[in-house]
Amino acid sequence: MPRLATILVSGLVWMAWGLLTPVVSAQHADHGHSASDHVHGHFCATDSGSDEARRHMAAYLNARQAGLLPRRKSASPPDVGDEEEFNVLESGAWTPLEFRVVDITGSYVLWVEIAELNNGNVTPGEIAGFRDVIFEGTPAQSIDPSKGIFENIHDVFGLPPDVDGDGLVDILLYDIGRGPTGTLGYVSSTDVNPNAGPGQGNGRDVLYLDSASGTSNLTTLAAIAAHEYTHLVHLSSGWDEAFLTEGYAEYAMIMLGYFWRSINYFSLPDEYRRTLFEWRDGGGPGAMDYQRAGLFITYLANRVGSMGVAQMLTGETLKGAKGIDSVLVMHGDDLGSAITDFHTANLYNDRSFDDRFGYIEGGRSSIRIDLTGREINGETPSRTGEGGFQTRLTNHAINAGAVRYVRWTDVSDFQFVFDMPSWRFFPPAFQEQQRETLRGRNRVRLVLEPDDGGPLQVTELLGSEESTHFEGNFSTVTAVFTHTNPEAVPGDNLEISASWTPRSVATPVETLAEQPDPDAPALSVWPNPVSDQLSVSISAGRSGFYRVDMYDILGRRVNNLFQGILPGGTTHIRSATGMLSPGSYVIHLDGGGLQATRLIQVVR
């Protein structure tokens, strides 16, 4: 089973200022969703994987399967004004507090800490406002704005455990953290364990929300309630691994029309290359694991709908990647394809290009990964290996379920091959099996952008030792390498090879002659075709270091014709070509901050 996050109690970090403002807790909360004054990202401490959490969860599931849970409580529900003692988690320990019933609906009983009523932190107006945002309806973008949070979640994800059989959720509104800690909500798996020790939990379905700061913005508190209540409902079938458990709760907020978490991890290659299901303590810096988890589940919802996501969340026998894949297969899809499309959508996010390659939600319409500054310039020969117009990448690591992007610009007649070389390190008897395994879980999608403005071309390739050739001129060629098994940690190594002709070489001479910069170097060659000796003329508009190389059509450097300082003006170079095999060659000039190329033919 994949490693799960081990944090003490369920919760999510929220700030109670106006709109939901991303923050990171300055202290590690024992429970809930904590915040500090440092604005970075939401941070959730859901305990879906510690031994203690799994013990509580297993005890509930075993009792339910054995029929040991109450069918229906015979006692009447409490009345407004009734008072009762509940246990709450403070500093990692269960502590009793006194509560009073202030509101009852068909879904929940709202209890408020008596001290918070007495000191005026919770007013009658806030109690009425709480009912409005929790029970009466959800925002206009919600799956059903006419229904409240609980009813919408019940319709999609099902019901909470109902461990006490009364059919109601007890919402405890109290001063979490006993002061302005910023912790606004949590749930605890201890509450559903019918065998929890004395003073541990409450033996009820409990949603804990903050009264000190949470009531300052009830819309924010409603979003927290949607997230946390999804955790509580998820306990009915057992929490999944942390990445998916938090992803479902993040998606619930989106489904109900609440806060769009900012997607900041796209700006950091190390983050979007990270193992897809990885979950770091606290959800990673700036809550980037939350971003990735919520975005992934949102993308899956775009493919199979909210009810498809519900099938994933409520699965009891299959969890993790296998559980998601089983649901996708029922919808005529599969996890490998979804992962490849997810990473493609994150780069292009354009449904007019392909429905699979973008997000439906308006709040996600503008996010995309920017490769600017990380492209391979097809007009510049490689300075490694044999040089020339080629790329050779060996031991190019790709993490489980993750992506690597490689983009070439201004290329023509592009040739490409990729494979996973590690199968060669196995004994001969196992090489074929390992090769098929590695090739089966790694794939590449090539997206070619013709230089004439035509539609993007998409090609899917699996690992192979054979080269694929793409004729034509392309402004960009983008390879989206994806590892399609998020649980095959640590991932694999790729071996990538590409060669091409610079696009300028395949462009008519008239286009090459156009120089918008009057100081740009000019390159002339004659005769062309050439037999024994080639003359090269360099007209340098400015002084500087210049280099002239000759490459064969596969991009391999065959000769250096000149390198050195030129003062400006015109310089003539002669080069013997009698030893060259007949065929096409490229003369490439690099200097003065600019470049120029010419194609020649060697004949006999």
ChimeraX attribute file (.defattr): number of C-alpha atoms within 10 A of each C-alpha:
attribute: neighborCount
match mode: 1-to-1
recipient: residues
	/A:1	7
	/A:2	14
	/A:3	13
	/A:4	19
	/A:5	21
	/A:6	20
	/A:7	23
	/A:8	22
	/A:9	26
	/A:10	24
	/A:11	31
	/A:12	30
	/A:13	30
	/A:14	30
	/A:15	29
	/A:16	23
	/A:17	13
	/A:18	11
	/A:19	11
	/A:20	21
	/A:21	19
	/A:22	21
	/A:23	22
	/A:24	27
	/A:25	26
	/A:26	12
	/A:27	10
	/A:28	15
	/A:29	26
	/A:30	21
	/A:31	28
	/A:32	32
	/A:33	30
	/A:34	30
	/A:35	31
	/A:36	19
	/A:37	13
	/A:38	11
	/A:39	14
	/A:40	18
	/A:41	28
	/A:42	29
	/A:43	30
	/A:44	30
	/A:45	27
	/A:46	32
	/A:47	28
	/A:48	30
	/A:49	20
	/A:50	16
	/A:51	12
	/A:52	17
	/A:53	23
	/A:54	17
	/A:55	16
	/A:56	19
	/A:57	25
	/A:58	17
	/A:59	18
	/A:60	28
	/A:61	22
	/A:62	13
	/A:63	15
	/A:64	16
	/A:65	10
	/A:66	9
	/A:67	10
	/A:68	12
	/A:69	18
	/A:70	13
	/A:71	13
	/A:72	12
	/A:73	11
	/A:74	9
	/A:75	7
	/A:76	7
	/A:77	12
	/A:78	14
	/A:79	13
	/A:80	14
	/A:81	12
	/A:82	11
	/A:83	17
	/A:84	15
	/A:85	13
	/A:86	18
	/A:87	18
	/A:88	22
	/A:89	21
	/A:90	15
	/A:91	13
	/A:92	12
	/A:93	12
	/A:94	15
	/A:95	15
	/A:96	16
	/A:97	14
	/A:98	15
	/A:99	23
	/A:100	22
	/A:101	21
	/A:102	18
	/A:103	19
	/A:104	17
	/A:105	11
	/A:106	11
	/A:107	15
	/A:108	19
	/A:109	21
	/A:110	22
	/A:111	25
	/A:112	25
	/A:113	23
	/A:114	18
	/A:115	16
	/A:116	17
	/A:117	17
	/A:118	10
	/A:119	9
	/A:120	9
	/A:121	17
	/A:122	21
	/A:123	14
	/A:124	11
	/A:125	8
	/A:126	16
	/A:127	16
	/A:128	12
	/A:129	17
	/A:130	20
	/A:131	18
	/A:132	16
	/A:133	20
	/A:134	22
	/A:135	21
	/A:136	16
	/A:137	20
	/A:138	24
	/A:139	17
	/A:140	12
	/A:141	14
	/A:142	20
	/A:143	18
	/A:144	18
	/A:145	16
	/A:146	15
	/A:147	19
	/A:148	23
	/A:149	28
	/A:150	24
	/A:151	20
	/A:152	23
	/A:153	22
	/A:154	14
	/A:155	13
	/A:156	17
	/A:157	24
	/A:158	19
	/A:159	19
	/A:160	24
	/A:161	24
	/A:162	22
	/A:163	25
	/A:164	20
	/A:165	15
	/A:166	17
	/A:167	20
	/A:168	20
	/A:169	24
	/A:170	19
	/A:171	19
	/A:172	25
	/A:173	25
	/A:174	29
	/A:175	24
	/A:176	28
	/A:177	20
	/A:178	12
	/A:179	11
	/A:180	14
	/A:181	22
	/A:182	26
	/A:183	31
	/A:184	33
	/A:185	30
	/A:186	31
	/A:187	25
	/A:188	31
	/A:189	30
	/A:190	24
	/A:191	25
	/A:192	28
	/A:193	25
	/A:194	22
	/A:195	14
	/A:196	18
	/A:197	9
	/A:198	7
	/A:199	13
	/A:200	18
	/A:201	24
	/A:202	22
	/A:203	18
	/A:204	21
	/A:205	28
	/A:206	27
	/A:207	22
	/A:208	25
	/A:209	29
	/A:210	25
	/A:211	25
	/A:212	23
	/A:213	23
	/A:214	26
	/A:215	23
	/A:216	16
	/A:217	18
	/A:218	21
	/A:219	24
	/A:220	23
	/A:221	26
	/A:222	26
	/A:223	25
	/A:224	28
	/A:225	25
	/A:226	26
	/A:227	27
	/A:228	30
	/A:229	26
	/A:230	29
	/A:231	28
	/A:232	28
	/A:233	24
	/A:234	24
	/A:235	26
	/A:236	23
	/A:237	19
	/A:238	25
	/A:239	27
	/A:240	24
	/A:241	23
	/A:242	29
	/A:243	25
	/A:244	25
	/A:245	23
	/A:246	32
	/A:247	23
	/A:248	28
	/A:249	27
	/A:250	29
	/A:251	27
	/A:252	31
	/A:253	24
	/A:254	24
	/A:255	21
	/A:256	26
	/A:257	18
	/A:258	24
	/A:259	17
	/A:260	16
	/A:261	21
	/A:262	15
	/A:263	18
	/A:264	17
	/A:265	19
	/A:266	19
	/A:267	13
	/A:268	11
	/A:269	15
	/A:270	11
	/A:271	18
	/A:272	20
	/A:273	20
	/A:274	18
	/A:275	23
	/A:276	25
	/A:277	26
	/A:278	23
	/A:279	23
	/A:280	17
	/A:281	16
	/A:282	25
	/A:283	26
	/A:284	18
	/A:285	17
	/A:286	20
	/A:287	25
	/A:288	25
	/A:289	30
	/A:290	31
	/A:291	24
	/A:292	25
	/A:293	26
	/A:294	27
	/A:295	23
	/A:296	24
	/A:297	23
	/A:298	25
	/A:299	25
	/A:300	21
	/A:301	19
	/A:302	18
	/A:303	19
	/A:304	18
	/A:305	12
	/A:306	20
	/A:307	13
	/A:308	20
	/A:309	24
	/A:310	20
	/A:311	18
	/A:312	26
	/A:313	29
	/A:314	21
	/A:315	19
	/A:316	15
	/A:317	9
	/A:318	15
	/A:319	20
	/A:320	21
	/A:321	19
	/A:322	15
	/A:323	19
	/A:324	21
	/A:325	20
	/A:326	18
	/A:327	21
	/A:328	23
	/A:329	11
	/A:330	11
	/A:331	12
	/A:332	8
	/A:333	15
	/A:334	16
	/A:335	22
	/A:336	22
	/A:337	15
	/A:338	19
	/A:339	23
	/A:340	24
	/A:341	21
	/A:342	23
	/A:343	26
	/A:344	25
	/A:345	22
	/A:346	21
	/A:347	19
	/A:348	17
	/A:349	24
	/A:350	19
	/A:351	14
	/A:352	9
	/A:353	13
	/A:354	13
	/A:355	15
	/A:356	21
	/A:357	21
	/A:358	27
	/A:359	24
	/A:360	18
	/A:361	15
	/A:362	8
	/A:363	13
	/A:364	17
	/A:365	13
	/A:366	12
	/A:367	18
	/A:368	19
	/A:369	20
	/A:370	14
	/A:371	14
	/A:372	7
	/A:373	7
	/A:374	11
	/A:375	15
	/A:376	19
	/A:377	17
	/A:378	26
	/A:379	22
	/A:380	20
	/A:381	22
	/A:382	19
	/A:383	12
	/A:384	10
	/A:385	10
	/A:386	15
	/A:387	17
	/A:388	26
	/A:389	26
	/A:390	25
	/A:391	23
	/A:392	17
	/A:393	12
	/A:394	15
	/A:395	13
	/A:396	13
	/A:397	17
	/A:398	21
	/A:399	23
	/A:400	25
	/A:401	29
	/A:402	24
	/A:403	27
	/A:404	21
	/A:405	20
	/A:406	15
	/A:407	19
	/A:408	22
	/A:409	19
	/A:410	22
	/A:411	27
	/A:412	26
	/A:413	19
	/A:414	23
	/A:415	17
	/A:416	20
	/A:417	19
	/A:418	25
	/A:419	23
	/A:420	25
	/A:421	19
	/A:422	16
	/A:423	19
	/A:424	13
	/A:425	10
	/A:426	13
	/A:427	10
	/A:428	10
	/A:429	8
	/A:430	12
	/A:431	15
	/A:432	13
	/A:433	12
	/A:434	18
	/A:435	19
	/A:436	13
	/A:437	13
	/A:438	22
	/A:439	19
	/A:440	15
	/A:441	20
	/A:442	27
	/A:443	24
	/A:444	22
	/A:445	19
	/A:446	20
	/A:447	18
	/A:448	24
	/A:449	20
	/A:450	19
	/A:451	16
	/A:452	9
	/A:453	9
	/A:454	10
	/A:455	11
	/A:456	15
	/A:457	12
	/A:458	13
	/A:459	10
	/A:460	11
	/A:461	16
	/A:462	16
	/A:463	22
	/A:464	13
	/A:465	10
	/A:466	10
	/A:467	12
	/A:468	14
	/A:469	14
	/A:470	14
	/A:471	11
	/A:472	14
	/A:473	23
	/A:474	25
	/A:475	17
	/A:476	22
	/A:477	26
	/A:478	19
	/A:479	22
	/A:480	21
	/A:481	24
	/A:482	28
	/A:483	27
	/A:484	25
	/A:485	23
	/A:486	23
	/A:487	20
	/A:488	15
	/A:489	15
	/A:490	13
	/A:491	21
	/A:492	19
	/A:493	18
	/A:494	22
	/A:495	17
	/A:496	19
	/A:497	16
	/A:498	20
	/A:499	23
	/A:500	25
	/A:501	27
	/A:502	29
	/A:503	21
	/A:504	20
	/A:505	20
	/A:506	16
	/A:507	13
	/A:508	9
	/A:509	12
	/A:510	7
	/A:511	9
	/A:512	16
	/A:513	11
	/A:514	10
	/A:515	11
	/A:516	7
	/A:517	9
	/A:518	10
	/A:519	15
	/A:520	18
	/A:521	25
	/A:522	21
	/A:523	22
	/A:524	15
	/A:525	19
	/A:526	13
	/A:527	15
	/A:528	13
	/A:529	15
	/A:530	19
	/A:531	17
	/A:532	14
	/A:533	14
	/A:534	19
	/A:535	15
	/A:536	19
	/A:537	15
	/A:538	20
	/A:539	17
	/A:540	21
	/A:541	18
	/A:542	17
	/A:543	15
	/A:544	14
	/A:545	14
	/A:546	20
	/A:547	17
	/A:548	22
	/A:549	19
	/A:550	23
	/A:551	22
	/A:552	21
	/A:553	19
	/A:554	19
	/A:555	23
	/A:556	20
	/A:557	21
	/A:558	16
	/A:559	14
	/A:560	14
	/A:561	17
	/A:562	16
	/A:563	14
	/A:564	11
	/A:565	13
	/A:566	20
	/A:567	13
	/A:568	16
	/A:569	12
	/A:570	14
	/A:571	13
	/A:572	11
	/A:573	13
	/A:574	14
	/A:575	14
	/A:576	13
	/A:577	16
	/A:578	15
	/A:579	8
	/A:580	15
	/A:581	12
	/A:582	14
	/A:583	13
	/A:584	15
	/A:585	23
	/A:586	25
	/A:587	23
	/A:588	24
	/A:589	24
	/A:590	19
	/A:591	21
	/A:592	20
	/A:593	11
	/A:594	13
	/A:595	18
	/A:596	21
	/A:597	23
	/A:598	20
	/A:599	22
	/A:600	21
	/A:601	14
	/A:602	20
	/A:603	16
	/A:604	11
